């Protein structure tokens, strides 16, 4: 389960985030490319835009598919 205390600094403010347990597999960027991206150095994913509307389903899929449960949603 993701920890909001360990959020990756690149995340934009909001309920959705990626934490430091991310292994940079890029599954989330494939599932929800409108919301997740990889850091410039490729070390982690992060939320660059908080999901809304139909994007919420894609973000939820990304959360479920994350192999290390690094995606959190505090909504």
Residue frames relative to the residue before (quaternion, step in Angstrom):
aa qw qx qy qz dx dy dz
X 1.0000 0.0000 0.0000 0.0000 0.00 0.00 0.00
X 0.4901 -0.6841 0.4626 0.2790 3.57 -0.88 0.97
X 0.2786 -0.7585 0.5730 0.1372 3.54 -1.17 0.71
X 0.3879 -0.7340 0.5035 0.2394 3.58 -0.63 1.10
X 0.5925 0.5679 -0.3644 0.4401 3.60 1.18 -0.40
X 0.7377 0.3723 -0.2009 0.5262 3.59 1.24 -0.48
X 0.1941 0.8087 -0.5303 0.1647 3.59 1.11 0.63
X 0.4846 -0.6165 0.5337 0.3166 3.56 -1.13 0.73
X 0.5332 -0.6726 0.4038 0.3167 3.65 -0.79 0.95
X 0.6286 0.5712 -0.3414 0.4027 3.62 1.08 -0.58
X 0.4973 0.6640 -0.4349 0.3502 3.63 1.18 -0.33
X 0.4099 -0.6501 0.5689 0.2928 3.56 -1.13 0.68
X 0.6124 -0.5501 0.4009 0.4019 3.61 -1.14 0.45
X 0.4938 0.6520 -0.4911 0.2998 3.55 -1.12 0.68
X 0.7417 -0.4430 0.2975 0.4064 3.52 -1.36 0.00
X 0.7200 0.4080 -0.2397 0.5076 3.60 1.03 -0.76
X 0.1185 0.7895 -0.5918 0.1114 3.57 -1.04 0.82
X 0.2994 -0.6756 0.6321 0.2331 3.53 -1.41 0.19
X 0.2511 -0.7815 0.5502 0.1534 3.59 -0.94 0.81
X 0.7376 -0.4760 0.2894 0.3815 3.54 -1.35 0.18
X 0.5593 0.5937 -0.4113 0.4068 3.63 1.19 -0.03
X 0.3913 0.7358 -0.4647 0.2993 3.60 1.30 -0.05
X 0.2314 -0.7879 0.5592 0.1140 3.58 -0.94 0.93
X 0.4796 -0.7145 0.3989 0.3168 3.58 1.31 0.37
X 0.2622 0.7901 -0.5119 0.2121 3.59 0.99 0.80
X 0.3402 -0.7882 0.4393 0.2645 3.59 1.30 -0.42
X 0.3055 0.7468 -0.5310 0.2587 3.61 1.13 0.41
X 0.6726 0.5137 -0.3057 0.4363 3.60 0.87 -0.90
X 0.6490 0.5118 -0.3303 0.4559 3.59 1.00 -0.71
X 0.6392 0.4964 -0.3202 0.4923 3.57 1.19 -0.46
X 0.6853 0.4867 -0.2741 0.4672 3.58 1.00 -0.84
X 0.8168 0.0660 0.0241 0.5727 3.59 0.94 -0.92
X 0.0347 -0.8606 0.5081 0.0100 3.61 0.56 1.12
X 0.6025 0.5616 -0.3645 0.4345 3.61 1.19 -0.30
X 0.7755 0.3499 -0.1617 0.5001 3.57 1.27 -0.29
X 0.7698 0.2979 -0.1588 0.5418 3.59 1.09 -0.66
X 0.0039 0.7701 -0.6377 0.0149 3.56 -1.14 0.73
X 0.4694 -0.6344 0.5234 0.3213 3.54 -1.33 0.15
X 0.5457 -0.5937 0.4693 0.3599 3.56 -1.11 0.63
X 0.6761 -0.5127 0.3396 0.4058 3.59 -1.19 0.48
X 0.7225 0.4171 -0.2531 0.4898 3.59 1.02 -0.72
X 0.4899 -0.7095 0.3974 0.3142 3.59 1.31 0.06
X 0.4760 0.7163 -0.4105 0.3029 3.57 1.24 0.20
X 0.8107 0.0427 0.0186 0.5836 3.58 1.19 -0.44
X 0.4146 -0.6268 0.5834 0.3080 3.50 -1.33 0.33
X 0.0342 -0.7784 0.6250 0.0474 3.55 -1.32 0.22
X 0.4807 -0.6227 0.5245 0.3257 3.55 -1.30 0.31
X 0.1391 -0.8110 0.5645 0.0655 3.58 -0.57 1.15
X 0.7677 0.0979 -0.0759 0.6287 3.58 1.33 -0.28
X 0.4243 -0.7020 0.5080 0.2628 3.57 -0.76 1.02
X 0.4472 -0.7114 0.4710 0.2686 3.61 -0.83 0.94
X 0.0428 0.7628 -0.6449 0.0209 3.52 -1.23 0.62
X 0.8058 0.2519 -0.1946 0.4994 3.55 -1.25 0.37
X 0.8446 -0.1133 0.0908 0.5154 3.58 -0.92 -0.91
X 0.5534 0.6157 -0.3911 0.4021 3.61 1.19 -0.38
X 0.5518 0.6318 -0.3933 0.3763 3.59 1.15 -0.52
X 0.6463 0.5109 -0.3252 0.4641 3.59 0.99 -0.76
X 0.6532 0.5002 -0.3172 0.4718 3.60 0.98 -0.78
X 0.6464 0.5065 -0.3221 0.4711 3.59 0.98 -0.79
X 0.6381 0.5164 -0.3248 0.4697 3.58 1.01 -0.76
X 0.6169 0.5228 -0.3397 0.4803 3.59 1.06 -0.71
X 0.6404 0.5240 -0.3180 0.4627 3.58 0.95 -0.89
X 0.6417 0.5203 -0.3236 0.4612 3.58 0.95 -0.86
X 0.6935 0.4836 -0.2747 0.4580 3.57 0.90 -0.91
X 0.7034 0.4684 -0.2572 0.4687 3.57 1.10 -0.71
X 0.4965 0.6703 -0.4329 0.3417 3.61 1.20 -0.37
X 0.3827 -0.7727 0.4557 0.2210 3.62 -0.53 1.13
X 0.7638 0.3212 -0.1957 0.5245 3.61 1.18 -0.37
X 0.4390 -0.7268 0.4310 0.3055 3.59 1.30 0.29
X 0.2899 0.7909 -0.4851 0.2350 3.58 0.96 0.92
X 0.6219 0.5244 -0.3457 0.4677 3.60 1.25 -0.07
X 0.0742 -0.8091 0.5828 0.0133 3.52 -0.89 0.99
X 0.0920 -0.7522 0.6500 0.0560 3.52 -1.33 0.46
X 0.1472 -0.8299 0.5359 0.0502 3.56 -0.42 1.21
X 0.3662 0.7441 -0.4883 0.2718 3.58 1.20 0.38
